[in-house]
């Protein structure tokens, strides 16, 4: 009886693990984007807890965190797809124009010199598209702060399109 339980339990765990791996493999990122440095993006440890406060700006972590910084380029027609990140992302638009959509909200436009945060489900695209695909690339400087232990593909989770679509 114990052997049968062990075999059944092992089979269930194996199927569960293969299902998780399969769903990760089926996840598809957006299109028309590149990162510098290319993957794998270097990851740095921020020893926590951190409590920094200066001139009305606060940064607080309850434990160690992981920090990544890279340049993300959205080519004409490029988009992120609906996704989310662990922790917080700070995006600085260095050149071009991007459109950020949040579920059930009106889209926001950000141009060179502006910054925005990414928390929760969102979608970002190059707002300067032309039918011929000859629009201006949008270049963003990205800084991610995520919980300790976050690595590689865990920095982004692809999501389904929200049921509630915001107006464009």
Secondary structure, DSSP 8 states (H G I E B T S, - for coil): -HHHHHHHHHHHHHHHHHHHHHHHHH----EEEEEES-SS---EEE-S-EEEEETTEEEEESS-EEEEEEEEEEEEEEE--SEE-SSEEEEEEEESEEEEE-TTS--EEEETT-EEEE-SSBEEEES---TTS----EEEEEEEEEETT--GGGG-EE----SS----
